[in-house]
Amino acid sequence: MKTRFLFAALIVALLTTIPALAADTYNFDKAHTRIGFTAQHLVISTVEGRFKDFDGTITLDPKDISKSSVKVTIKTASVDTDNASRDNDLRNSEFLDVAKYPEMTFVSDKVEKRGTGYVATGTFTLKGVSKTIELPFSLGGPIDDPWGNSRIAVQASTKINRKDYGVNYNQAMKNGTALVGNEVTINLTIEATKQK
């Protein structure tokens, strides 16, 4: 009886392990990845920036993309808009408050195909506020590079309202419109290499 129980348990363990073995883990290649954003400035133009310190992994099941997942951690103090004074403003409590909230994260809950691309739905956390967002993306690869690495590429973009996450800076111009727009576009250009 004990032998049958152990055999059955072994079969169950093997069956639950097989799907995990079908997926590969890819780590972000920081030299070929850009985590950027744009925000409206003075109503008539936009300011671009990026975060230079981050880590991310993609678990990819090439046979069934819906079984894939992504996790990204971004160091908020690494914000860079090519203007030191503006970057310091963005680090203060009215914006990112990096001393209190040193990281922002995205962790996917599901991935699904829509049209010709895919959408990762998951939890985005900024300034201690977590909300479910959708991140539409396209996927390239896997391919083998000249150095023996398996690589994938992801292009993704989504929009958030900064005030939903407590980024409430709201200086107004003389006509009453906001100096900085509420809508922020997040743009991701990612290359990732398969974990060996």
Secondary structure, 3 states (H helix, E strand, C coil): CHHHHHHHHHHHHHHHHHHHHHCEEEEECHHHCEEEEEEEECCCEEEEEEECCEEEEEEECCCCHHHCEEEEEEEHHHEECCCHHHHHHHHCCCCCCCCCCCEEEEEEEEEEEECCEEEEEEEEEECCEEEEEEEEEEEEEEEECCCCCEEEEEEEEEEEEHHHHCCCCCCECCCCCECEEEEEEEEEEEEEEECC
